[in-house]
Amino acid sequence: MTISEPDVAVRPGAVPATEGRPAQLEVTGVDKVYQARRGEVHALSNVDLSIGRGEFISLVGRSGCGKTTLLRILAGLLAPSSGTVTADGESTWRGGKRNDEAFAQFGLVFQDANLFPWYTIADNIALPLKLRGVARRARRARAAELCELVGLPGFENAYPRELSGGMRQRAAIARALSYDPKILLMDEPFGALDALTRDRMNLELQTIHAQAGATVVFVTHSINEAVFLADRVVLLTPRPGRIRSITPVPVARPRSLETETTTEFQTVVRRLRHELDEE
């Protein structure tokens, strides 16, 4: 399949969820203004985005453009200064207050795995289930199932210090998936890994996404990584962050490392790099 340059990017104002997928996350007119010692910092401005159920969205842009701010608003860690966010039609913020019920099916993964060093990998993975009152036997069974899913079979009784950085991130992803979240939010989860490990984790994440079926919003500085993983790539402008473009990735799945050498893949990457260079 060959795509032409003019048809790759979808501009703001035409930002529907991927065709055929009902919207699960809706961001409408979101602004975020921080109060700093030197005055106001306008981090986000009038962000509109519709994300389809089961879709994989990558957020990219220059440092300080508001990628993490937007993700933290989606995650319920920051309230928007104005605008609305809905998940499955339910508002996630009400009058500046977090609607905890709306966030019950969200999973979060950050750059640091944040595993408890005194817990085994199985206990770390099962911790959200323990906090939800799930019985020990069911927790252990779910942890074993997820260790298999993320490529950690046999490490259930290991401790975080005994695992590599990539393996710890796999455990963090498994923990986020432990209660079958409908939406998985990931903030540069592989940013601290070496290039080879990062490639392997991207392949693993692609498989996990296919099997778990969760909607994923993924923040990264890497254009290649964003395109490799995503159904659509959202590019934010420098501060205040606005949506500059939303670019579909018309590349078949599953994707392999050889995918990055194809014309379809490189066309999308070139378009996004050109847009970044124009900022």
C-alpha positions as CSV (number, residue, x, y, z in Angstrom):
1,M,0.0,0.0,0.0
2,T,1.4,3.5,-0.9
3,I,0.2,6.8,0.6
4,S,0.7,10.2,-0.8
5,E,2.1,13.1,1.3
6,P,-1.0,15.3,1.2
7,D,-3.3,12.6,2.6
8,V,-1.3,11.7,5.7
9,A,-2.1,14.4,8.2
10,V,-5.5,15.4,9.6
11,R,-5.6,19.0,10.7
12,P,-7.3,20.4,13.9
13,G,-11.0,20.8,13.4
14,A,-11.2,17.4,11.8
15,V,-10.2,15.2,14.7
16,P,-12.6,12.2,14.9
17,A,-11.7,8.9,16.5
18,T,-10.4,6.3,14.1
19,E,-13.2,5.4,11.7
20,G,-15.5,2.6,12.9
21,R,-14.5,3.0,16.6
22,P,-16.8,4.7,19.0
23,A,-15.2,7.5,21.0
24,Q,-14.1,6.5,24.5
25,L,-12.2,9.6,25.6
26,E,-13.3,13.1,24.6
27,V,-11.3,16.2,25.2
28,T,-13.1,19.5,24.5
29,G,-11.7,23.0,24.7
30,V,-9.1,22.0,27.4
31,D,-6.9,24.8,28.7
32,K,-4.3,24.5,31.5
33,V,-2.8,27.5,33.3
34,Y,-0.3,27.1,36.1
35,Q,0.4,29.8,38.7
36,A,4.2,30.2,39.0
37,R,6.3,32.7,41.0
38,R,6.9,34.8,37.9
39,G,3.3,34.8,36.8
40,E,1.0,32.5,34.8
41,V,2.3,29.7,32.7
42,H,-0.2,28.8,29.9
43,A,0.6,25.1,29.3
44,L,-2.3,24.0,27.1
45,S,-4.8,26.0,24.9
46,N,-8.1,24.9,23.5
47,V,-7.2,21.2,23.0
48,D,-9.9,19.1,21.3
49,L,-9.4,15.4,20.8
50,S,-11.6,12.3,20.3
51,I,-10.0,8.9,21.0
52,G,-11.7,5.7,19.9
53,R,-12.3,2.6,21.9
54,G,-9.2,0.3,21.6
55,E,-7.2,2.9,19.8
56,F,-3.5,3.5,20.3
57,I,-2.7,7.3,20.4
58,S,0.8,8.7,20.6
59,L,1.4,12.2,21.9
60,V,4.6,14.0,20.5
61,G,6.0,17.5,20.5
62,R,9.0,19.5,21.7
63,S,9.9,19.5,25.4
64,G,7.6,21.7,27.4
65,C,4.7,21.5,24.8
66,G,2.3,20.1,27.3
67,K,2.3,16.4,26.5
68,T,2.7,15.3,30.1
69,T,0.3,18.0,31.3
70,L,-2.4,16.7,28.9
71,L,-1.8,13.1,30.0
72,R,-2.0,14.1,33.7
73,I,-5.3,15.8,33.1
74,L,-6.6,12.6,31.3
75,A,-5.3,10.6,34.3
76,G,-7.1,12.7,36.9
77,L,-3.8,14.0,38.4
78,L,-4.4,17.6,37.3
79,A,-7.6,19.5,36.8
80,P,-8.0,21.5,33.6
81,S,-8.3,25.2,34.0
82,S,-11.2,25.1,31.5
83,G,-12.8,22.7,29.1
84,T,-14.1,19.2,29.6
85,V,-12.9,15.6,29.6
86,T,-15.3,12.6,29.4
87,A,-14.7,8.9,29.5
88,D,-17.4,6.7,28.1
89,G,-19.6,9.8,28.2
90,E,-19.0,10.5,31.9
91,S,-17.3,13.7,32.9
92,T,-14.0,13.1,34.7
93,W,-13.9,16.5,36.4
94,R,-16.9,18.2,38.0
95,G,-16.4,21.7,39.1
96,G,-12.7,21.3,39.5
97,K,-13.1,18.1,41.5
98,R,-12.1,14.7,40.3
99,N,-14.8,12.2,39.6
100,D,-13.3,9.1,41.1
101,E,-15.9,6.8,39.6
102,A,-14.9,7.8,36.1
103,F,-11.3,6.9,36.7
104,A,-12.0,3.4,38.1
105,Q,-11.0,1.7,34.8
106,F,-7.8,3.8,34.1
107,G,-4.3,2.3,34.3
108,L,-1.1,4.4,34.6
109,V,2.5,3.7,33.6
110,F,5.3,6.2,34.1
111,Q,9.0,6.4,33.1
112,D,10.0,5.1,36.5
113,A,8.5,1.6,37.2
114,N,7.9,2.6,40.9
115,L,7.9,-1.0,42.1
116,F,8.0,-1.6,45.9
117,P,11.4,-3.1,46.6
118,W,10.2,-5.2,49.5
119,Y,7.5,-6.9,47.4
120,T,8.0,-9.7,45.0
121,I,7.1,-9.1,41.4
122,A,3.9,-11.0,41.8
123,D,3.0,-8.9,44.9
124,N,3.8,-5.7,43.1
125,I,1.6,-6.7,40.1
126,A,-1.3,-7.8,42.4
127,L,-1.2,-4.8,44.6
128,P,-4.1,-2.9,42.9
129,L,-6.2,-6.1,43.3
130,K,-5.2,-6.3,47.0
131,L,-6.3,-2.7,47.5
132,R,-9.6,-3.7,45.8
133,G,-10.2,-6.5,48.3
134,V,-9.5,-9.4,45.8
135,A,-8.7,-12.7,47.5
136,R,-5.1,-13.8,47.7
137,R,-5.5,-16.9,45.5
138,A,-7.2,-14.9,42.8
139,R,-4.5,-12.2,43.0
140,R,-1.7,-14.8,42.6
141,A,-3.4,-16.4,39.7
142,R,-3.9,-13.0,37.9
143,A,-0.2,-12.1,38.6
144,A,1.0,-15.3,37.1
145,E,-1.3,-14.8,34.0
146,L,0.1,-11.3,33.6
147,C,3.7,-12.4,34.0
148,E,3.1,-14.7,31.1
149,L,1.5,-11.9,29.1
150,V,4.4,-9.4,29.5
151,G,7.2,-12.0,29.1
152,L,8.1,-12.5,32.8
153,P,7.2,-16.1,33.4
154,G,9.3,-17.6,36.2
155,F,10.0,-14.2,37.8
156,E,6.9,-14.0,40.0
157,N,8.9,-14.5,43.2
158,A,11.9,-12.3,42.2
159,Y,12.4,-8.8,43.7
160,P,12.7,-5.7,41.6
161,R,16.4,-5.3,42.3
162,E,16.9,-8.7,40.6
163,L,15.4,-7.5,37.3
164,S,16.7,-5.3,34.5
165,G,15.2,-2.0,33.7
166,G,13.2,-3.4,30.9
167,M,11.9,-6.2,33.0
168,R,10.8,-3.8,35.8
169,Q,8.9,-1.8,33.2
170,R,7.2,-5.0,32.0
171,A,6.2,-5.6,35.7
172,A,4.9,-2.0,35.9
173,I,2.7,-2.5,32.8
174,A,1.4,-5.8,34.2
175,R,0.5,-4.0,37.4
176,A,-1.4,-1.4,35.4
177,L,-3.3,-4.2,33.6
178,S,-4.1,-6.2,36.7
179,Y,-7.6,-5.0,37.1
180,D,-8.4,-5.0,33.3
181,P,-8.4,-1.2,32.7
182,K,-10.3,0.1,29.7
183,I,-7.8,3.0,29.3
184,L,-4.0,2.8,29.7
185,L,-2.1,6.1,30.0
186,M,1.7,5.8,29.5
187,D,4.2,8.7,30.1
188,E,7.5,7.9,28.4
189,P,7.6,4.5,29.9
190,F,10.7,3.4,27.9
191,G,12.5,6.7,27.9
192,A,15.3,5.6,30.3
193,L,16.0,2.3,28.5
194,D,18.8,1.6,26.1
195,A,17.9,1.5,22.4
196,L,17.9,-2.3,22.0
197,T,15.7,-2.8,25.1
198,R,13.4,-0.1,24.0
199,D,12.9,-1.8,20.6
200,R,12.0,-5.0,22.4
201,M,9.6,-3.2,24.7
202,N,7.9,-1.6,21.8
203,L,7.3,-5.0,20.2
204,E,6.1,-6.4,23.6
205,L,3.7,-3.4,24.1
206,Q,2.3,-3.9,20.6
207,T,1.4,-7.5,21.5
208,I,0.1,-6.5,25.0
209,H,-2.2,-3.9,23.4
210,A,-3.5,-6.4,20.9
211,Q,-4.3,-9.0,23.6
212,A,-5.6,-6.6,26.3
213,G,-7.7,-4.5,24.0
214,A,-7.3,-1.4,26.2
215,T,-7.3,2.1,24.7
216,V,-3.8,3.5,25.0
217,V,-2.5,7.1,25.2
218,F,1.3,7.1,25.0
219,V,3.7,10.1,25.5
220,T,7.1,9.9,23.8
221,H,9.8,12.2,22.5
222,S,10.7,9.6,19.8
223,I,8.9,10.1,16.4
224,N,9.9,6.6,15.3
225,E,8.5,5.1,18.5
226,A,5.3,7.1,18.2
227,V,4.7,6.0,14.6
228,F,5.6,2.4,15.3
229,L,3.1,2.0,18.1
230,A,0.2,4.3,17.2
231,D,-3.0,4.2,15.1
232,R,-2.7,8.0,15.1
233,V,0.0,10.4,16.2
234,V,-1.0,13.7,17.9
235,L,1.5,16.5,17.5
236,L,1.4,19.4,19.9
237,T,2.7,22.9,19.3
238,P,5.2,24.6,21.6
239,R,3.7,26.2,24.7
240,P,0.9,26.8,25.0
241,G,0.3,23.4,23.7
242,R,-2.3,23.2,20.9
243,I,-3.0,20.3,18.5
244,R,-1.0,21.1,15.4
245,S,-1.9,17.9,13.5
246,I,-3.3,14.4,14.0
247,T,-1.7,11.9,11.7
248,P,-3.1,8.4,11.0
249,V,-0.5,5.6,10.6
250,P,-1.7,3.5,7.6
251,V,0.7,0.6,8.4
252,A,-0.6,-2.9,8.8
253,R,-0.3,-4.7,12.2
254,P,1.4,-6.6,13.6
255,R,4.5,-4.5,13.0
256,S,8.1,-5.7,13.2
257,L,11.4,-3.8,13.3
258,E,11.6,-4.2,9.5
259,T,8.4,-2.1,9.4
260,E,10.5,1.0,10.0
261,T,12.2,0.6,6.7
262,T,9.0,0.6,4.6
263,T,7.8,3.5,2.5
264,E,4.6,3.8,4.4
265,F,6.3,4.1,7.7
266,Q,9.0,6.5,6.5
267,T,6.4,8.8,4.9
268,V,4.6,9.4,8.2
269,V,7.9,9.9,10.0
270,R,9.1,12.4,7.5
271,R,5.9,14.4,7.6
272,L,6.0,14.6,11.4
273,R,9.7,15.6,11.5
274,H,9.0,18.3,8.9
275,E,6.2,19.7,11.1
276,L,8.5,19.6,14.1
277,D,11.2,21.5,12.2
278,E,8.7,24.2,11.3
279,E,8.0,24.9,15.0
